[in-house]
Amino acid sequence: MTTLMTINALDLYRRDTPADLARYAAVEDLIRQEDPDVIAVQEIIADGPDSTAKRPGAVRGLRRLADAVQRRCDVDGQPAVAVGGIMHHTGLLWRDGIHPVPDSLHTLTRDDAGMWHCAVSVVLDLGGARLRVGSVQLSPFDLTWATMDVAQVLRVFNTGDVPGLVGGDWNCLGGDPDYDPDPYQDAPWHPDHVYQLTDTGEVDRRPARRLEARHLGRMRDCARLAGVDWAATTGHHPADHHPPRRVDRWYATHHLPDNTVTGLRTISADRVATITDHLPVIVDIDHRTLTRT
């Protein structure tokens, strides 16, 4: 069995004040407690005037986290980090004994793919079975841009015959309103809500529908594959002005066998408290169902 965690770590390593250092240590401790085999992280922070200036800080942040939780993060000597369009960067880490496939590192950034934030993926060898794993963060402010970003993610994950799992902060609701109901209809209005709604006031589900629709991306929501009840991943943090939403998700590609996903759970808000504004999501897979190489 293999476990994969996605975690938006809320401005990870942005400043080194005593309070920030204590929060970073709590994030690291939470990851160590859960002890996932693979970690998809979002919001490693590094600022600068352009991607060249931001990259060293993003690399340092990923390696700092890797050292803290005792994981690997290099493919062919290159860190599995993507530089975001602003200052939020994504990365991947994995346990000793899991091996990245040479030449499989793929980044989607503002420079090369027009991404709002970014995404990174790597093909991992899980003891003879290969799986492409990704970490992604979409725009919270422009769901038209997010929908275009989804097309870039699909370009990577639907190319070739290696099945994949991509986790992250999608910054939008899922495509099925029966599973992810509209949380805004009865919520007190806030200016932040406008970015999530259509011009007629409904939830904008375009990014998720491009991912999930059978005639489009054919990605499967791992919460649905695992048969678990709906659980919010945001809404617990005092700085979050949205109602509770499930914006952190794992998706499986169309060629991942359904029985590969054996479980999924969302870390509870009482454990996370305010160390991050997103609850980590962990998916369990049986990698024996994957084609052996």
C-alpha positions in Angstrom: 0.0 0.0 0.0 1.1 3.6 -0.7 -0.2 6.8 0.9 -0.1 10.2 -0.8 -0.8 13.5 1.0 -1.7 16.9 -0.6 -1.1 19.9 1.7 -1.4 23.6 1.1 1.0 24.8 3.8 -0.1 28.4 3.9 2.9 30.7 3.0 5.5 28.1 3.9 8.9 29.6 4.8 7.9 33.1 3.9 9.3 34.7 7.1 11.4 33.4 9.9 9.8 35.3 12.9 9.4 33.2 16.1 5.7 32.8 15.5 6.3 31.7 11.8 9.0 29.2 12.8 6.7 27.7 15.4 3.9 27.3 12.7 6.3 25.8 10.2 7.5 23.3 12.8 3.8 22.4 13.4 3.2 21.8 9.7 6.4 19.6 9.5 5.3 17.7 12.6 1.8 17.0 11.2 3.4 15.6 8.1 5.8 13.4 10.1 2.8 12.1 12.2 0.9 11.1 9.1 4.1 9.7 7.5 2.8 9.6 3.9 4.9 8.0 1.2 4.5 10.8 -1.2 3.7 14.5 -0.5 2.3 17.1 -2.9 2.9 20.5 -1.3 1.6 23.9 -2.3 2.5 27.4 -1.2 6.2 27.2 -0.7 7.0 30.9 -0.8 9.8 32.7 -2.7 9.4 36.2 -4.1 11.3 38.1 -6.8 10.9 40.1 -9.9 10.9 37.1 -12.2 11.0 33.3 -12.3 14.8 33.3 -12.4 15.0 35.3 -9.2 12.3 33.2 -7.5 13.6 29.8 -8.3 16.5 29.6 -5.8 14.1 30.4 -2.9 11.6 27.8 -4.1 14.3 25.2 -4.3 15.5 26.1 -0.8 12.0 25.8 0.5 11.4 22.4 -1.0 14.7 21.0 0.3 14.1 22.6 3.7 10.8 20.7 3.9 12.3 17.5 2.6 15.0 17.6 5.3 12.5 18.3 8.0 10.3 15.3 7.1 13.1 13.0 5.8 11.9 12.7 2.2 13.6 12.9 -1.2 12.8 15.5 -3.8 15.4 15.3 -6.6 15.0 13.9 -10.1 18.3 13.6 -12.0 19.8 16.0 -9.6 16.9 18.5 -10.1 14.4 19.4 -7.4 10.8 18.5 -8.1 9.6 22.1 -7.7 7.6 24.4 -10.0 8.0 28.1 -9.9 4.6 29.9 -9.6 3.6 33.0 -11.5 3.4 35.1 -8.3 5.2 33.8 -5.2 3.5 30.5 -4.5 5.3 27.4 -5.6 4.5 23.6 -5.7 6.6 20.6 -5.0 6.8 16.9 -4.6 8.5 14.7 -2.1 8.8 10.9 -1.6 10.1 8.3 0.8 13.4 6.4 0.4 12.7 3.3 -1.6 10.5 5.1 -4.1 12.5 6.0 -7.2 11.8 8.8 -9.7 12.0 7.7 -13.3 14.8 9.5 -15.1 13.7 12.4 -17.5 10.1 12.3 -16.0 10.1 15.6 -14.2 7.6 18.0 -15.8 6.8 21.5 -14.6 4.0 23.9 -15.7 4.9 27.5 -14.9 3.8 31.0 -15.9 6.7 31.1 -18.3 6.2 27.9 -20.2 2.5 27.2 -19.8 0.9 30.5 -18.8 -0.1 29.1 -15.4 -1.5 31.4 -12.7 0.4 29.5 -10.0 2.0 26.3 -11.2 2.1 22.5 -11.2 4.8 19.8 -11.0 4.7 16.1 -11.8 7.1 13.2 -11.7 6.8 9.5 -12.7 7.6 7.4 -9.6 8.6 3.8 -9.5 6.7 2.1 -6.7 8.6 -1.1 -6.7 8.1 -2.0 -10.3 4.8 -0.2 -10.8 4.9 3.3 -12.3 2.7 6.2 -11.4 2.8 9.8 -12.4 2.1 12.0 -9.4 1.5 15.8 -9.5 1.0 18.8 -7.2 -1.0 21.7 -8.5 -2.4 25.1 -7.3 -4.9 27.0 -9.5 -6.1 30.6 -9.3 -8.4 31.6 -6.5 -9.3 34.8 -8.4 -9.9 33.9 -12.0 -11.7 30.7 -12.9 -11.4 31.4 -16.6 -7.7 31.3 -16.1 -8.1 28.2 -13.8 -10.0 26.4 -16.6 -7.1 27.1 -19.0 -4.7 25.8 -16.4 -6.7 22.6 -16.1 -6.2 22.0 -19.9 -2.4 22.2 -19.3 -2.7 19.6 -16.4 -4.6 17.3 -18.7 -2.0 17.7 -21.4 0.6 16.2 -19.1 -1.5 13.6 -17.3 -3.4 12.2 -20.3 -0.4 11.9 -22.5 1.0 8.4 -22.7 0.0 5.2 -20.9 1.4 5.8 -17.4 -1.6 6.2 -15.0 -1.5 9.2 -12.6 -2.8 10.9 -9.5 -2.7 14.6 -9.1 -3.5 16.4 -5.9 -3.6 20.0 -4.8 -5.5 23.1 -4.1 -7.8 23.4 -7.1 -9.4 26.6 -5.7 -12.8 25.6 -7.0 -15.6 23.2 -6.2 -16.0 19.8 -7.8 -18.1 19.3 -10.9 -21.0 17.4 -9.3 -23.4 19.6 -7.4 -24.9 16.6 -5.7 -21.6 15.8 -4.0 -20.3 19.4 -3.7 -23.4 21.5 -3.2 -23.3 25.3 -3.6 -22.2 26.7 -0.2 -22.8 30.3 -1.1 -26.6 30.5 -1.5 -27.2 30.8 2.2 -23.9 32.3 3.3 -23.5 36.0 4.3 -22.1 38.0 1.3 -18.4 38.8 1.3 -16.4 40.5 -1.5 -14.1 37.3 -1.8 -17.1 35.3 -3.0 -17.3 37.1 -6.4 -14.2 35.1 -7.7 -16.0 31.8 -7.3 -19.3 32.7 -8.8 -20.7 33.1 -12.3 -22.2 36.4 -13.4 -25.6 35.0 -12.4 -24.5 34.1 -8.9 -24.0 30.3 -9.1 -20.8 28.5 -8.3 -18.4 28.4 -11.3 -17.6 24.8 -11.8 -15.9 25.1 -15.2 -12.4 24.0 -14.1 -13.7 20.9 -12.4 -16.0 20.0 -15.2 -13.2 20.2 -17.7 -11.2 17.8 -15.5 -14.1 15.4 -14.8 -16.4 15.3 -17.8 -16.3 12.0 -19.7 -16.1 13.9 -23.1 -13.3 16.0 -21.7 -10.6 15.2 -19.2 -12.1 12.0 -17.7 -10.3 12.6 -14.4 -12.0 10.7 -11.5 -12.4 12.4 -8.1 -10.6 10.0 -5.6 -13.1 10.8 -2.9 -15.8 9.4 -5.1 -13.7 6.4 -6.1 -13.1 5.7 -2.4 -16.8 6.1 -1.6 -16.2 8.5 1.3 -18.6 11.1 2.6 -18.1 14.8 1.7 -15.7 16.7 3.9 -14.7 20.3 3.7 -11.0 21.1 3.4 -11.4 24.9 4.0 -13.5 27.2 6.2 -11.9 26.5 9.6 -9.3 29.3 9.4 -10.2 32.8 10.7 -8.7 34.5 7.6 -10.9 32.4 5.3 -14.0 34.4 4.3 -15.7 31.6 2.4 -18.1 29.1 3.7 -16.7 25.5 4.2 -15.7 24.1 0.8 -13.9 21.1 -0.6 -11.2 22.6 -2.8 -8.3 20.3 -2.0 -8.7 17.0 -4.0 -6.9 14.1 -5.5 -7.8 13.1 -9.1 -7.1 9.9 -10.8 -6.4 9.7 -14.6 -8.8 7.7 -16.8 -6.3 4.8 -17.1 -5.8 4.3 -13.3 -7.8 1.1 -12.4 -10.7 2.0 -10.1 -9.6 -0.5 -7.5 -6.3 1.2 -7.1 -7.8 3.8 -4.8 -8.6 2.0 -1.5 -9.3 4.9 0.8 -9.2 8.7 1.3 -9.4 10.8 4.4 -9.3 14.5 5.3 -7.2 15.5 8.4 -9.6 17.0 10.9 -9.7 20.7 11.7 -9.0 20.2 15.4 -5.6 18.7 14.5 -4.7 21.4 12.0 -6.1 24.3 14.0 -4.6 27.5 12.4 -1.2 26.2 11.2 -2.7 26.2 7.7 -6.0 27.3 6.1 -6.3 24.0 4.2 -6.9 20.6 5.6 -4.5 18.0 4.1 -6.1 15.1 2.2 -4.6 11.6 2.1 -5.4 9.0 -0.5 -4.5 5.3 0.0 -3.7 3.2 -3.1 -2.9 -0.4 -3.8 0.0 -0.1 -6.2 -0.2 -3.9 -7.0 -3.1 -3.0 -9.3 -0.8 -1.0 -11.5 0.9 -2.5 -14.5 4.4 -3.8 -13.6 7.4 -2.7 -15.6 
